[in-house]
Amino acid sequence: MIRTHYLSLPLSEDDIAMLKPGDKVLLSGTIYTARDKAHQRLVQLLETGQNLPFDLATSGICYCGPTPVPPGKVCGAIGPTTSQRMDKYTPKLIEAGLKVMIGKGERDSEVSHFIQAHHALYLVSIGGAAALLSLQVKSCEVFCWEELGTEAIYKLDLDSFPTYVKVV
């Protein structure tokens, strides 16, 4: 039987500790999108001792890039992208405070162990349902690096965004 949790960001250590792989999490709160190019820039900021544009510990990262917003909608489609592409950046971001990641697919075994060792959380979202997922977004705005287009960082306010626990 799948356990369902309604959780709001930021997640506490207790929130994360109660989760098990396979649990459904309906996630609410502020999260930021970041794909390959944004991850590269975030890590460059960390490596050069600069501040990140948002607090990793109180939000999270969704591996997606919203499509253009259709008329009358809050957000374009927001399907998750393959998470393994972010694996080379993930340990550095976790060390900087990242606790919540949303994506699609498996993670490298070393990254999975790193997530577990640092009491972080990798959630998966349903691929192929990007238009439906966008219905759970209450606001969507370009947050930084607009020149990256869909790979810019967007700020999303989620309301019961459907995810499943993959690594905890």
N, C-alpha and C positions, 0 to 999 in steps of 0.2 A: 504494500500500500504506500502510495506517495504521500509524504507529509508536505503540507503547504504552510509557508510562513509569509506573513505580510511584514516587510521590514522597510525602515526608512534610513537613508543616509544622514549622518555618518553612522556606520555600524560600530557597535561596541565589541570588545573582545568576547563578551558573553554571547552576543548575537552570532558571531562567527563560530564560537565553540559549540553551540547547540546544533549546528548544521551537519548534515551527512550527505555524501555523494548520492545524487538522485532526488534529493529534496527539491521541491518547487519553491522558488522565492519570487514573490510579487514585490518588486522593488520600487520605492518612491524616493524622491529627493533629487538633488543636483548631481549630475555626472557630466563628464567631458568626453568628447569623442577624440580619438587619436589613432591615426593609422601610421604607416611606415615613416613617412617624412616627418610627421609631428613627433614621433618617438625619437627619431634621430636628433631633432632639435632639442627636445627635452633633455636627453642624455648629454648633449653638448653643453647645455647650460649648467648641468650638474658638474660636469668635468672641468668647467672653467670657473667654478665657484659662484655662479650667478643664481639668483632666485628663480624659481619656477613661476609661471604665470598663474597658477592656482595651487591650492593646498591638496596634495595627494591623499593625506590621511583622513580628510573629512569628506571627500567626494569619492571618485573612482574614475576609471577609464573604460569607455566602451569602444571596442575596435570596430568602428564603422565610420562612414562618411555620408551624411545625409544628401539625398538628391535634391534638386531644386524644389521649392515649395509650390505645390499646385494651388490654384486659386481656391480660396475658402478653407485652406488647411493650415495647420500650425507648423507642420514639418513635412518634408518629403520623406520618401522611403528610407528606412534606416536598417538595412540588413547587416548583420555582423559579418566581418571578414575573417579569414583564416588566422587564428591566433598564433600559430607557430612562427609566422613571419615577424612577430614582435618578441619572440623568445630571447633574441640576443640583447634586447634592451631591458627586459623585465627584471632581472636581478638588481640592476642599478636603481630602477624606479622603486622597487620594493624596499631596498635599503634606504631610500629617501622618504619612505612613509606610505607608499601605495599599499592599500589593503584590498581593494575591490577591482576586479577586471571582468569585463563581459566580452565574449567573443564567440567563435565557432570552432569546433574541432578539438583535436588532441593538443597537448603541450608536450614539449621535449621532457623526457623523464627527469633530467637534472633540474629543469625549471619547475616541474611539478613538486619535486622534493624541496626546492627553495621556497615555493609558495607555502607548503606545509610547515616547514621549519620556522617561517616568519609569521605564522598564524594569519596569513592572507587568504584570499578567497577568489577562485576562478569560477565564474558562472558562464554557462553557455546559453545562448538564445537560439531560437529556431531560424535556421537558414531557409530562404525561399518565402518568407512571410513578411518581407520588409514593409510593405504597404500597411499590413495589419499592425505591425509593431509600432508604426508611427502614430497610431491612434492613442497610444499610451503616453505620448509626449505632450505635455501641457504648454511648453514653450521651447523654442529652438532659436538660437542666435549665434552668429559667428563670434567667437570669443577672442581668438588671436590667429595671426598668420593667415589672413584672408587670401593672400597671394597663392596659397597652396590649393585653393579651390575646395574640392570635396575632401582633401586631406588636411584642410585647416582644422583647428580645434574649435569645436562648437560646444556651447553650453546647453545642456538639455535638462529640463525639469520633468522628471518621470512621475507617473501615477500608476502604480501596480503593473509595472513593466514585467512581463513574464520571462523568467529565467529558471535554469536548473543548476544545481550545484554539481560541478565536475571535480574540482580539486579544493580541498579544505584541510 
